[in-house]
């Protein structure tokens, strides 16, 4: 643009594209526009060097087109995949993500909620563990994996159904005596239903089982002690294990190998989450797969809903079993 020449306006773009001013407005605001008109507007924007003043629009509408995501970390592969798909779902709607890592610190969870409210985000999606978390009532709030109240939508996979499916698969693959192994929060949240589904299926099928569940922070050695105590003459009492997460399942498999047991020859193992090697290759273990992309889409569409009060308090999405080399099929 030549020195002294004024910056192009939205009206200039409309004239260049040969469309109505309202069409240009819809394109720059990310609203639905017919393909041909959208291409003309985008070409005109490029040709004229038009720059959309998002900050000015935000001041007029009191919106920032930013959603905060509060999550423990991205070291956990499941959390990393969830962040990835939530970001994609937001970008498709021309929203940005403000990412907050809590590292499981309950105080940081509350601090982040206060911080993002001060930064005028348009909504919050949160995966939290603070038992006394104060949910703000002046901003759209959606939780993942944790039910708070009927007024706070919760998005989750079918954890009960996943536990039930794991028991069914172990029985189908010939297991005669099984166990459930988990370490996790003491909160009554959606993932705690994995055990309930597993136990329910075992009882229904008459499949003998035991449960070994530890609280977060407990030493991993307790799992080793549990497995060792069930060894006799080089054989484990269990020929099938359902483990609460894929990450824990992988660690348990290393213990079984140290005990001289083959997986899946001696012990079949099913995890939960659907974690894949290097993000998109083979599953780490045979697993109950969470529909991460669908969870992300549901979380974003819910937090951006104009009628949040009409959204169900729990949106439960189906899971599926995937072979990952640790079961006999």
TORKOL-4160 file (C-alpha; in steps of 0.2 Angstrom, whole numbers, padded with zeros to 4 digits, m for minus):
329
<pt num="1" X="0000" Y="0000" Z="0000"/>
<pt num="2" X="0007" Y="0017" Z="m0005"/>
<pt num="3" X="0012" Y="0029" Z="0009"/>
<pt num="4" X="m0002" Y="0040" Z="0014"/>
<pt num="5" X="m0015" Y="0029" Z="0007"/>
<pt num="6" X="m0029" Y="0024" Z="0019"/>
<pt num="7" X="m0031" Y="0006" Z="0025"/>
<pt num="8" X="m0044" Y="m0004" Z="0015"/>
<pt num="9" X="m0061" Y="m0006" Z="0023"/>
<pt num="10" X="m0074" Y="m0020" Z="0023"/>
<pt num="11" X="m0083" Y="m0009" Z="0010"/>
<pt num="12" X="m0068" Y="m0009" Z="m0001"/>
<pt num="13" X="m0068" Y="m0028" Z="0000"/>
<pt num="14" X="m0086" Y="m0029" Z="m0005"/>
<pt num="15" X="m0084" Y="m0019" Z="m0020"/>
<pt num="16" X="m0068" Y="m0028" Z="m0025"/>
<pt num="17" X="m0077" Y="m0045" Z="m0023"/>
<pt num="18" X="m0093" Y="m0039" Z="m0031"/>
<pt num="19" X="m0104" Y="m0045" Z="m0016"/>
<pt num="20" X="m0114" Y="m0037" Z="m0002"/>
<pt num="21" X="m0106" Y="m0029" Z="0013"/>
<pt num="22" X="m0115" Y="m0042" Z="0024"/>
<pt num="23" X="m0107" Y="m0056" Z="0014"/>
<pt num="24" X="m0090" Y="m0049" Z="0019"/>
<pt num="25" X="m0095" Y="m0047" Z="0037"/>
<pt num="26" X="m0101" Y="m0065" Z="0038"/>
<pt num="27" X="m0084" Y="m0072" Z="0030"/>
<pt num="28" X="m0073" Y="m0062" Z="0042"/>
<pt num="29" X="m0083" Y="m0067" Z="0057"/>
<pt num="30" X="m0082" Y="m0086" Z="0052"/>
<pt num="31" X="m0101" Y="m0088" Z="0048"/>
<pt num="32" X="m0108" Y="m0099" Z="0035"/>
<pt num="33" X="m0106" Y="m0092" Z="0017"/>
<pt num="34" X="m0108" Y="m0101" Z="0000"/>
<pt num="35" X="m0092" Y="m0107" Z="m0007"/>
<pt num="36" X="m0091" Y="m0096" Z="m0022"/>
<pt num="37" X="m0094" Y="m0080" Z="m0012"/>
<pt num="38" X="m0082" Y="m0085" Z="0001"/>
<pt num="39" X="m0068" Y="m0088" Z="m0012"/>
<pt num="40" X="m0072" Y="m0071" Z="m0020"/>
<pt num="41" X="m0071" Y="m0062" Z="m0003"/>
<pt num="42" X="m0055" Y="m0071" Z="0003"/>
<pt num="43" X="m0047" Y="m0067" Z="m0014"/>
<pt num="44" X="m0052" Y="m0048" Z="m0012"/>
<pt num="45" X="m0045" Y="m0048" Z="0006"/>
<pt num="46" X="m0029" Y="m0055" Z="m0001"/>
<pt num="47" X="m0028" Y="m0043" Z="m0015"/>
<pt num="48" X="m0032" Y="m0027" Z="m0005"/>
<pt num="49" X="m0022" Y="m0032" Z="0010"/>
<pt num="50" X="m0037" Y="m0030" Z="0021"/>
<pt num="51" X="m0034" Y="m0033" Z="0040"/>
<pt num="52" X="m0049" Y="m0037" Z="0051"/>
<pt num="53" X="m0049" Y="m0028" Z="0067"/>
<pt num="54" X="m0054" Y="m0042" Z="0079"/>
<pt num="55" X="m0051" Y="m0031" Z="0094"/>
<pt num="56" X="m0063" Y="m0018" Z="0089"/>
<pt num="57" X="m0076" Y="m0031" Z="0086"/>
<pt num="58" X="m0073" Y="m0039" Z="0103"/>
<pt num="59" X="m0075" Y="m0022" Z="0112"/>
<pt num="60" X="m0092" Y="m0020" Z="0103"/>
<pt num="61" X="m0098" Y="m0038" Z="0107"/>
<pt num="62" X="m0089" Y="m0041" Z="0123"/>
<pt num="63" X="m0083" Y="m0057" Z="0116"/>
<pt num="64" X="m0064" Y="m0063" Z="0114"/>
<pt num="65" X="m0067" Y="m0078" Z="0103"/>
<pt num="66" X="m0056" Y="m0087" Z="0116"/>
<pt num="67" X="m0060" Y="m0103" Z="0126"/>
<pt num="68" X="m0049" Y="m0108" Z="0141"/>
<pt num="69" X="m0044" Y="m0127" Z="0142"/>
<pt num="70" X="m0039" Y="m0132" Z="0160"/>
<pt num="71" X="m0030" Y="m0149" Z="0160"/>
<pt num="72" X="m0017" Y="m0158" Z="0170"/>
<pt num="73" X="m0003" Y="m0159" Z="0157"/>
<pt num="74" X="0001" Y="m0165" Z="0140"/>
<pt num="75" X="0014" Y="m0178" Z="0146"/>
<pt num="76" X="0000" Y="m0190" Z="0147"/>
<pt num="77" X="m0003" Y="m0196" Z="0129"/>
<pt num="78" X="m0022" Y="m0196" Z="0131"/>
<pt num="79" X="m0022" Y="m0178" Z="0138"/>
<pt num="80" X="m0011" Y="m0173" Z="0123"/>
<pt num="81" X="m0023" Y="m0180" Z="0111"/>
<pt num="82" X="m0038" Y="m0172" Z="0119"/>
<pt num="83" X="m0029" Y="m0155" Z="0118"/>
<pt num="84" X="m0025" Y="m0158" Z="0100"/>
<pt num="85" X="m0043" Y="m0161" Z="0095"/>
<pt num="86" X="m0050" Y="m0148" Z="0106"/>
<pt num="87" X="m0039" Y="m0135" Z="0097"/>
<pt num="88" X="m0044" Y="m0141" Z="0080"/>
<pt num="89" X="m0063" Y="m0140" Z="0085"/>
<pt num="90" X="m0060" Y="m0122" Z="0091"/>
<pt num="91" X="m0050" Y="m0117" Z="0076"/>
<pt num="92" X="m0064" Y="m0123" Z="0064"/>
<pt num="93" X="m0076" Y="m0111" Z="0073"/>
<pt num="94" X="m0063" Y="m0097" Z="0073"/>
<pt num="95" X="m0059" Y="m0098" Z="0091"/>
<pt num="96" X="m0043" Y="m0098" Z="0100"/>
<pt num="97" X="m0038" Y="m0109" Z="0115"/>
<pt num="98" X="m0030" Y="m0103" Z="0131"/>
<pt num="99" X="m0021" Y="m0118" Z="0138"/>
<pt num="100" X="m0019" Y="m0120" Z="0157"/>
<pt num="101" X="m0009" Y="m0134" Z="0164"/>
<pt num="102" X="m0013" Y="m0138" Z="0182"/>
<pt num="103" X="m0001" Y="m0153" Z="0185"/>
<pt num="104" X="m0014" Y="m0160" Z="0196"/>
<pt num="105" X="m0012" Y="m0145" Z="0208"/>
<pt num="106" X="m0029" Y="m0142" Z="0216"/>
<pt num="107" X="m0025" Y="m0124" Z="0220"/>
<pt num="108" X="m0019" Y="m0120" Z="0203"/>
<pt num="109" X="m0036" Y="m0126" Z="0196"/>
<pt num="110" X="m0045" Y="m0113" Z="0206"/>
<pt num="111" X="m0032" Y="m0100" Z="0202"/>
<pt num="112" X="m0034" Y="m0103" Z="0183"/>
<pt num="113" X="m0052" Y="m0102" Z="0184"/>
<pt num="114" X="m0051" Y="m0085" Z="0192"/>
<pt num="115" X="m0037" Y="m0079" Z="0180"/>
<pt num="116" X="m0047" Y="m0084" Z="0164"/>
<pt num="117" X="m0062" Y="m0075" Z="0170"/>
<pt num="118" X="m0052" Y="m0059" Z="0172"/>
<pt num="119" X="m0046" Y="m0062" Z="0154"/>
<pt num="120" X="m0063" Y="m0062" Z="0148"/>
<pt num="121" X="m0063" Y="m0079" Z="0139"/>
<pt num="122" X="m0080" Y="m0084" Z="0132"/>
<pt num="123" X="m0080" Y="m0101" Z="0141"/>
<pt num="124" X="m0070" Y="m0114" Z="0150"/>
<pt num="125" X="m0068" Y="m0133" Z="0147"/>
<pt num="126" X="m0060" Y="m0141" Z="0162"/>
<pt num="127" X="m0053" Y="m0158" Z="0167"/>
<pt num="128" X="m0051" Y="m0156" Z="0186"/>
<pt num="129" X="m0048" Y="m0165" Z="0202"/>
<pt num="130" X="m0051" Y="m0152" Z="0216"/>
<pt num="131" X="m0065" Y="m0159" Z="0226"/>
<pt num="132" X="m0070" Y="m0141" Z="0232"/>
<pt num="133" X="m0069" Y="m0133" Z="0215"/>
<pt num="134" X="m0080" Y="m0117" Z="0214"/>
<pt num="135" X="m0089" Y="m0117" Z="0197"/>
<pt num="136" X="m0092" Y="m0099" Z="0191"/>
<pt num="137" X="m0110" Y="m0096" Z="0186"/>
<pt num="138" X="m0107" Y="m0081" Z="0175"/>
<pt num="139" X="m0097" Y="m0090" Z="0161"/>
<pt num="140" X="m0101" Y="m0106" Z="0151"/>
<pt num="141" X="m0092" Y="m0120" Z="0159"/>
<pt num="142" X="m0091" Y="m0138" Z="0153"/>
<pt num="143" X="m0082" Y="m0152" Z="0162"/>
<pt num="144" X="m0074" Y="m0168" Z="0155"/>
<pt num="145" X="m0075" Y="m0184" Z="0165"/>
<pt num="146" X="m0082" Y="m0176" Z="0181"/>
<pt num="147" X="m0101" Y="m0173" Z="0185"/>
<pt num="148" X="m0104" Y="m0158" Z="0196"/>
<pt num="149" X="m0122" Y="m0154" Z="0195"/>
<pt num="150" X="m0137" Y="m0154" Z="0182"/>
<pt num="151" X="m0132" Y="m0136" Z="0178"/>
<pt num="152" X="m0114" Y="m0140" Z="0173"/>
<pt num="153" X="m0113" Y="m0151" Z="0157"/>
<pt num="154" X="m0101" Y="m0166" Z="0158"/>
<pt num="155" X="m0094" Y="m0174" Z="0143"/>
<pt num="156" X="m0087" Y="m0192" Z="0145"/>
<pt num="157" X="m0084" Y="m0208" Z="0137"/>
<pt num="158" X="m0095" Y="m0223" Z="0142"/>
<pt num="159" X="m0083" Y="m0228" Z="0156"/>
<pt num="160" X="m0096" Y="m0241" Z="0163"/>
<pt num="161" X="m0099" Y="m0248" Z="0146"/>
<pt num="162" X="m0080" Y="m0249" Z="0143"/>
<pt num="163" X="m0077" Y="m0259" Z="0159"/>
<pt num="164" X="m0091" Y="m0271" Z="0155"/>
<pt num="165" X="m0084" Y="m0273" Z="0137"/>
<pt num="166" X="m0066" Y="m0277" Z="0144"/>
<pt num="167" X="m0073" Y="m0291" Z="0155"/>
<pt num="168" X="m0083" Y="m0298" Z="0141"/>
<pt num="169" X="m0068" Y="m0298" Z="0129"/>
<pt num="170" X="m0057" Y="m0307" Z="0142"/>
<pt num="171" X="m0070" Y="m0320" Z="0145"/>
<pt num="172" X="m0072" Y="m0322" Z="0126"/>
<pt num="173" X="m0054" Y="m0324" Z="0124"/>
<pt num="174" X="m0054" Y="m0339" Z="0136"/>
<pt num="175" X="m0049" Y="m0331" Z="0153"/>
<pt num="176" X="m0055" Y="m0340" Z="0169"/>
<pt num="177" X="m0050" Y="m0329" Z="0183"/>
<pt num="178" X="m0047" Y="m0310" Z="0181"/>
<pt num="179" X="m0043" Y="m0294" Z="0190"/>
<pt num="180" X="m0045" Y="m0276" Z="0189"/>
<pt num="181" X="m0030" Y="m0264" Z="0193"/>
<pt num="182" X="m0032" Y="m0246" Z="0194"/>
<pt num="183" X="m0024" Y="m0230" Z="0202"/>
<pt num="184" X="m0033" Y="m0214" Z="0202"/>
<pt num="185" X="m0042" Y="m0200" Z="0211"/>
<pt num="186" X="m0054" Y="m0203" Z="0226"/>
<pt num="187" X="m0067" Y="m0192" Z="0217"/>
<pt num="188" X="m0083" Y="m0201" Z="0212"/>
<pt num="189" X="m0080" Y="m0196" Z="0193"/>
<pt num="190" X="m0084" Y="m0204" Z="0177"/>
<pt num="191" X="m0067" Y="m0215" Z="0176"/>
<pt num="192" X="m0072" Y="m0223" Z="0192"/>
<pt num="193" X="m0086" Y="m0231" Z="0183"/>
<pt num="194" X="m0074" Y="m0242" Z="0174"/>
<pt num="195" X="m0072" Y="m0253" Z="0189"/>
<pt num="196" X="m0091" Y="m0254" Z="0191"/>
<pt num="197" X="m0094" Y="m0260" Z="0173"/>
<pt num="198" X="m0080" Y="m0273" Z="0175"/>
<pt num="199" X="m0087" Y="m0280" Z="0191"/>
<pt num="200" X="m0105" Y="m0280" Z="0185"/>
<pt num="201" X="m0100" Y="m0290" Z="0169"/>
<pt num="202" X="m0090" Y="m0302" Z="0179"/>
<pt num="203" X="m0104" Y="m0305" Z="0191"/>
<pt num="204" X="m0116" Y="m0307" Z="0177"/>
<pt num="205" X="m0105" Y="m0320" Z="0168"/>
<pt num="206" X="m0100" Y="m0329" Z="0184"/>
<pt num="207" X="m0082" Y="m0325" Z="0180"/>
<pt num="208" X="m0071" Y="m0325" Z="0196"/>
<pt num="209" X="m0062" Y="m0308" Z="0199"/>
<pt num="210" X="m0052" Y="m0297" Z="0211"/>
<pt num="211" X="m0050" Y="m0278" Z="0212"/>
<pt num="212" X="m0034" Y="m0269" Z="0216"/>
<pt num="213" X="m0037" Y="m0250" Z="0217"/>
<pt num="214" X="m0025" Y="m0238" Z="0224"/>
<pt num="215" X="m0027" Y="m0219" Z="0227"/>
<pt num="216" X="m0016" Y="m0206" Z="0217"/>
<pt num="217" X="0001" Y="m0205" Z="0226"/>
<pt num="218" X="0002" Y="m0223" Z="0231"/>
<pt num="219" X="0018" Y="m0232" Z="0227"/>
<pt num="220" X="0018" Y="m0242" Z="0212"/>
<pt num="221" X="0027" Y="m0256" Z="0221"/>
<pt num="222" X="0010" Y="m0260" Z="0229"/>
<pt num="223" X="0005" Y="m0267" Z="0212"/>
<pt num="224" X="0020" Y="m0277" Z="0211"/>
<pt num="225" X="0017" Y="m0284" Z="0228"/>
<pt num="226" X="m0001" Y="m0288" Z="0223"/>
<pt num="227" X="0004" Y="m0298" Z="0208"/>
<pt num="228" X="0019" Y="m0307" Z="0217"/>
<pt num="229" X="0007" Y="m0312" Z="0231"/>
<pt num="230" X="m0004" Y="m0321" Z="0218"/>
<pt num="231" X="0011" Y="m0331" Z="0210"/>
<pt num="232" X="0012" Y="m0349" Z="0214"/>
<pt num="233" X="0024" Y="m0362" Z="0205"/>
<pt num="234" X="0028" Y="m0349" Z="0192"/>
<pt num="235" X="0010" Y="m0345" Z="0187"/>
<pt num="236" X="m0001" Y="m0330" Z="0191"/>
<pt num="237" X="m0018" Y="m0334" Z="0198"/>
<pt num="238" X="m0025" Y="m0322" Z="0185"/>
<pt num="239" X="m0025" Y="m0326" Z="0167"/>
<pt num="240" X="m0033" Y="m0309" Z="0162"/>
<pt num="241" X="m0031" Y="m0291" Z="0168"/>
<pt num="242" X="m0041" Y="m0276" Z="0165"/>
<pt num="243" X="m0031" Y="m0260" Z="0169"/>
<pt num="244" X="m0038" Y="m0243" Z="0172"/>
<pt num="245" X="m0027" Y="m0234" Z="0159"/>
<pt num="246" X="m0016" Y="m0239" Z="0145"/>
<pt num="247" X="m0001" Y="m0230" Z="0153"/>
<pt num="248" X="m0003" Y="m0241" Z="0169"/>
<pt num="249" X="m0006" Y="m0256" Z="0158"/>
<pt num="250" X="0011" Y="m0254" Z="0150"/>
<pt num="251" X="0019" Y="m0253" Z="0167"/>
<pt num="252" X="0010" Y="m0268" Z="0173"/>
<pt num="253" X="0016" Y="m0278" Z="0158"/>
<pt num="254" X="0034" Y="m0274" Z="0162"/>
<pt num="255" X="0031" Y="m0282" Z="0180"/>
<pt num="256" X="0023" Y="m0297" Z="0172"/>
<pt num="257" X="0038" Y="m0299" Z="0161"/>
<pt num="258" X="0050" Y="m0298" Z="0176"/>
<pt num="259" X="0040" Y="m0311" Z="0185"/>
<pt num="260" X="0044" Y="m0323" Z="0170"/>
<pt num="261" X="0026" Y="m0322" Z="0162"/>
<pt num="262" X="0022" Y="m0320" Z="0144"/>
<pt num="263" X="0009" Y="m0307" Z="0138"/>
<pt num="264" X="m0003" Y="m0313" Z="0131"/>
<pt num="265" X="0003" Y="m0331" Z="0132"/>
<pt num="266" X="0001" Y="m0332" Z="0151"/>
<pt num="267" X="m0009" Y="m0317" Z="0155"/>
<pt num="268" X="m0020" Y="m0306" Z="0143"/>
<pt num="269" X="m0021" Y="m0288" Z="0147"/>
<pt num="270" X="m0033" Y="m0274" Z="0142"/>
<pt num="271" X="m0031" Y="m0256" Z="0145"/>
<pt num="272" X="m0042" Y="m0241" Z="0143"/>
<pt num="273" X="m0040" Y="m0225" Z="0133"/>
<pt num="274" X="m0034" Y="m0230" Z="0116"/>
<pt num="275" X="m0016" Y="m0223" Z="0116"/>
<pt num="276" X="m0006" Y="m0226" Z="0101"/>
<pt num="277" X="0013" Y="m0227" Z="0098"/>
<pt num="278" X="0020" Y="m0210" Z="0092"/>
<pt num="279" X="0002" Y="m0203" Z="0093"/>
<pt num="280" X="m0005" Y="m0212" Z="0077"/>
<pt num="281" X="0003" Y="m0229" Z="0075"/>
<pt num="282" X="m0001" Y="m0245" Z="0083"/>
<pt num="283" X="m0010" Y="m0246" Z="0100"/>
<pt num="284" X="0001" Y="m0248" Z="0115"/>
<pt num="285" X="m0009" Y="m0262" Z="0122"/>
<pt num="286" X="m0026" Y="m0270" Z="0118"/>
<pt num="287" X="m0038" Y="m0257" Z="0124"/>
<pt num="288" X="m0055" Y="m0249" Z="0126"/>
<pt num="289" X="m0054" Y="m0234" Z="0115"/>
<pt num="290" X="m0061" Y="m0217" Z="0121"/>
<pt num="291" X="m0068" Y="m0207" Z="0106"/>
<pt num="292" X="m0057" Y="m0192" Z="0109"/>
<pt num="293" X="m0061" Y="m0183" Z="0094"/>
<pt num="294" X="m0080" Y="m0184" Z="0098"/>
<pt num="295" X="m0077" Y="m0179" Z="0116"/>
<pt num="296" X="m0067" Y="m0164" Z="0110"/>
<pt num="297" X="m0081" Y="m0159" Z="0097"/>
<pt num="298" X="m0095" Y="m0161" Z="0110"/>
<pt num="299" X="m0085" Y="m0151" Z="0123"/>
<pt num="300" X="m0082" Y="m0137" Z="0111"/>
<pt num="301" X="m0100" Y="m0137" Z="0104"/>
<pt num="302" X="m0107" Y="m0137" Z="0121"/>
<pt num="303" X="m0097" Y="m0123" Z="0128"/>
<pt num="304" X="m0101" Y="m0112" Z="0113"/>
<pt num="305" X="m0120" Y="m0117" Z="0114"/>
<pt num="306" X="m0132" Y="m0102" Z="0115"/>
<pt num="307" X="m0144" Y="m0113" Z="0125"/>
<pt num="308" X="m0132" Y="m0121" Z="0138"/>
<pt num="309" X="m0146" Y="m0123" Z="0150"/>
<pt num="310" X="m0155" Y="m0135" Z="0138"/>
<pt num="311" X="m0139" Y="m0146" Z="0136"/>
<pt num="312" X="m0140" Y="m0163" Z="0145"/>
<pt num="313" X="m0130" Y="m0164" Z="0162"/>
<pt num="314" X="m0121" Y="m0179" Z="0155"/>
<pt num="315" X="m0116" Y="m0182" Z="0137"/>
<pt num="316" X="m0110" Y="m0200" Z="0137"/>
<pt num="317" X="m0101" Y="m0206" Z="0121"/>
<pt num="318" X="m0098" Y="m0224" Z="0115"/>
<pt num="319" X="m0082" Y="m0233" Z="0117"/>
<pt num="320" X="m0075" Y="m0248" Z="0107"/>
<pt num="321" X="m0062" Y="m0262" Z="0109"/>
<pt num="322" X="m0046" Y="m0262" Z="0099"/>
<pt num="323" X="m0033" Y="m0276" Z="0098"/>
<pt num="324" X="m0016" Y="m0271" Z="0103"/>
<pt num="325" X="m0006" Y="m0287" Z="0104"/>
<pt num="326" X="m0009" Y="m0290" Z="0123"/>
<pt num="327" X="m0024" Y="m0302" Z="0121"/>
<pt num="328" X="m0026" Y="m0319" Z="0112"/>
<pt num="329" X="m0037" Y="m0317" Z="0096"/>
